[in-house]
């Protein structure tokens, strides 16, 4: 008879989204490509919304998102300036 598996431990504290991104950003600064992929995946939609707000053109926003470092994008607009429906 197969052994019964224990349910996952839900009491272990999971890092918040901000904690995880903060750790990943440190890893990105140290050249961790997998951490970069996680940061990009978790922020690409928000960054695209910022680019679209600034450029007002879908194709230009895509170009900016793919060509500019995220710090340059975030320096152009604050997250509060991005309309909620743009995300």
Phi and psi in degrees as a GROMACS rama.xvg file:
@    title "Ramachandran Plot"
@    xaxis  label "Phi"
@    yaxis  label "Psi"
@TYPE xy
-65.5242  148.496  UNK-2
-70.3334  144.288  UNK-3
-79.8117  130.45  UNK-4
-82.8148  145.208  UNK-5
-76.7939  148.038  UNK-6
-67.1081  155.472  UNK-7
-61.8199  147.743  UNK-8
-76.4886  107.059  UNK-9
-91.9145  -0.023279  UNK-10
-86.661  -18.663  UNK-11
-67.542  133.231  UNK-12
-72.7185  124.043  UNK-13
-90.0049  141.862  UNK-14
-65.7322  144.044  UNK-15
-68.8806  165.447  UNK-16
-57.6838  -40.732  UNK-17
-66.7169  -39.504  UNK-18
-64.8605  -42.3659  UNK-19
-64.9543  -44.1443  UNK-20
-66.2608  -39.4076  UNK-21
-59.7376  -44.4046  UNK-22
-64.7576  -42.542  UNK-23
-63.9567  -37.863  UNK-24
-63.3891  -38.4448  UNK-25
-63.1666  -42.5457  UNK-26
-64.4368  -39.02  UNK-27
-61.2496  -42.6214  UNK-28
-61.8014  -25.021  UNK-29
-94.3282  10.6366  UNK-30
89.3667  15.8002  UNK-31
-79.3446  107.086  UNK-32
-67.0716  -35.6751  UNK-33
-67.2837  -38.5497  UNK-34
-64.3875  -38.6125  UNK-35
-60.5748  -43.1466  UNK-36
-61.9041  -39.7862  UNK-37
-66.1018  -43.4446  UNK-38
-63.2496  -45.3946  UNK-39
-61.5001  -46.5155  UNK-40
-61.8059  -35.8799  UNK-41
-83.0921  -13.6017  UNK-42
-124.085  -4.18252  UNK-43
-59.6381  -42.2278  UNK-44
-64.4301  -42.7514  UNK-45
-66.0886  -43.4425  UNK-46
-64.4099  -38.919  UNK-47
-62.4109  -41.0738  UNK-48
-60.9678  -39.9199  UNK-49
-64.5308  -46.7284  UNK-50
-59.6025  -41.9393  UNK-51
-66.7628  -37.971  UNK-52
-62.655  -40.3023  UNK-53
-76.2166  -45.7934  UNK-54
-86.2143  -26.5186  UNK-55
59.829  22.5725  UNK-56
-143.497  125.931  UNK-57
-58.1835  -50.2287  UNK-58
-64.6736  -42.5569  UNK-59
-63.5163  -39.0047  UNK-60
-62.7763  -40.5888  UNK-61
-63.3799  -43.3971  UNK-62
-60.2241  -45.8503  UNK-63
-62.257  -45.4628  UNK-64
-59.1912  -40.1806  UNK-65
-84.2809  -21.4906  UNK-66
-103.65  -24.1722  UNK-67
-102.64  143.373  UNK-68
-63.036  146.58  UNK-69
-56.5318  -35.7318  UNK-70
-61.2669  -35.3482  UNK-71
-67.3879  -40.3376  UNK-72
-64.37  -47.7114  UNK-73
-67.8934  -25.079  UNK-74
-73.4691  -17.995  UNK-75
-83.8003  -35.6789  UNK-76
-144.884  146.691  UNK-77
-90.9665  157.724  UNK-78
-62.3128  -26.9637  UNK-79
-68.8578  -21.8767  UNK-80
-81.2832  -10.0025  UNK-81
-88.2593  122.533  UNK-82
-61.9619  139.488  UNK-83
-58.8529  -33.7203  UNK-84
-77.5952  -4.60694  UNK-85
-82.7679  -10.6768  UNK-86
